[in-house]
Amino acid sequence: MKKTLQISKLLFFLIFFTIVLKSCSKEEADIVPDTYLNVSINIINYPIGIGQSIELDNIQAGVPNLGYDNNGIIIYRDDQNSFLAFDRTCTYHIDESISVNVTDGIFAVCPLCNSLYQLYFSGYPTEEGPATHPLKQYKTEFNPNTMDLFIFNY
């Protein structure tokens, strides 16, 4: 009976300790803080070829703020009807609010730390720079009939 009680206490302690450790870990999604995003653009006005991307700011999108700290977003065309959208905030310089810039249509680079992000690979960084977290990705929906692209995070 005493041995069963000791085993139960030990098991309880291990489970409690595991839960405490898990609750302290930081998720990748929390690297760049959430900001409200709900915008639509017509791809006819912003032609993007497959495997290419564009930078979009709040003035082009016709909204007061776009992306974290108004850094803007990147839209990458994955295939005919599939688009990826990323926040332009460098995941290594969040406090400085540095915007990455598109290079060669498939990469984004931070002008401060030279972290290179692969847009075609969900915004993950390469080993060429200090960033270890991918760019914050937003949800997209594309209507091929109207050529409207919806970008949002809710």
N, C-alpha and C positions, 0 to 999 in steps of 0.2 A: 504494500500500500504506500509506504514512504517512498519507495523507488519510483512508483508510478507518478507520484506527486512531483518528485524532482524532475522527471522526464518532461512532465507537462509544463513545469515552470521554465525549463530550458527551451522547450519548443516555443512557448509564448515569447520568451526573450528574443530568440532568433527571428521569429516572424516580425515582432515589433521593430527590431534593429534593421531588418531588411526594408520595411516600409519607410522608416525614417531616412535611410540612405537614398531610397528611390525618390522621395519627395524633395530632396535637396539637389537632385541633378537638374541641369539646365537643358531644355529642349532646343534643338536647332531652330525651330520656328520662332523662338523668343529672341533670337539674336538682333534682328531689326524689329523694333516695336510695331505693333499693328496700327494702321491708320485707315480710316474709312476710304474705300475706293469703289466707285460705281460710275463707269464711263463707257461710252460707246463711240466708235469711230467707223466711218465708212471706208473700206479698203480701196475703193475707187479713188478717193482723195489722197490716200497714202499707199501707193503701190509698193508692195513688198513681194519680191520673188521668193520661191522656195529656197531655204537655206540662207536667207538674208534677214536683216533686222533694221529697225529704225528706233531712234530715240524720240520720245514724246514728252513735251513739257505741258504745264497747266494751260498756257495760252493756246497752244495748238489744240488741246482737248476741250477748251472752252469751260474749264472748271477753275475754282479759286485755288485749290491745292491738288497736287498729283504726286502720290508716293510719300514715303516718310520724309518729313522735313521739307516737303515740296522739291525733292530731288528729281522727280520725274520717273518715267518708266521706260523699259525697253520692250519692244514687241518683236518676237522672232517667229518667222513662218517655218514651221516644221515640215508640213506638206501642203497639198492643195487646200484642205479644209481644216488644218490643225495649226493653232498658234500657241505660243508660250509668252507669258508676260512676266517681267521681273521688275522689282524696285531697283533704281539705279544707285542706291546707297551701298557703298563698300562695306562689306561685313567685317573688315578689320579696323576701319576708322569710323565707327558709328557715332562716337561723341563729336568728332570733327565734322560730321555730315558731308562727307566727300562723295561726289557723284562719279560713277564709272562711265567710261565712254566706249562706244562700239568701235571695234577695229575689225576689218575684213568681213564684216557682216555676221560672223559666227562667234566672235569673242568680245568680251568687254574687259577693259583694263582700268585699274585705278591710277590716276595721274600722280598720286602721292607715294604709294607703296609698291606700285607695279604688279599688284596681284592680278592675275589673268583668269577670267571666268569663262567657262565653255557654255555658250548659250544653247547649243545643240545637245548638251548633256545636263539638262535641268539646272544650269547656272552654277555647276560645281567648279571650284577653283582648280587650277593646275598646280603643279609644284613650284611654279615660277612666281613666288611671292609669299608673304606671310599669312594670307587669308586661309582659313581652314573650313569655313562655313560657306555654303552656297548662297547666291543671291536670293532674296526673299521672292517667292513666286506667287503670282496672283492667278485666280481662276479665269478661264476664258470660255466664251461660247461664240461660235461663228454661224451666221445665217448665210449660206451660199446663194440663196435666192435674192436677198437684198444687199449682200456684201457687207453687212454690218457685223462688226466685231465688238462683243461686250466683254469688258474687263472689270472684275469685281473681287471682293474678298469676304463676302457674307455667306 
